[in-house]
Amino acid sequence: MIFLSTMQIKPVASETIQGLSYIQSMTQMLTEEVTDPDRRQIVVWASYAQAIMSSNEFRYID
């Protein structure tokens, strides 16, 4: 949903897989650092949103 909201296009399968992989990886990486699961989820999704907004596709939309 965040991809669609920011990019205004539906993600292709590889982008969906890559996004889910990013979310899972960040969640695992932050498990010890951010012990509150609700807070961890916010941090992970904020990080994903920043990653999307720093992509070339977002920054240079035709």
C-alpha positions, 0 to 999 in steps of 0.5 A: 500500500505504501508503494502504491501511495508514494509511487502512484503505480502498482508494484510488480512482483519483484518489488513486492518481494523486495519490500517484504524482504526489507520489512522482515530483515529490518524487523529481525535486525531491530529485535534487540534494539527496539524491544517494544513490538509496536514501536519496532513496527513503526520504526521499520515502516518509517525506514521502508517509507524513507527507502522508497522516497530516496529511490530514483523512481520516486525522486525523478518521476516523469 
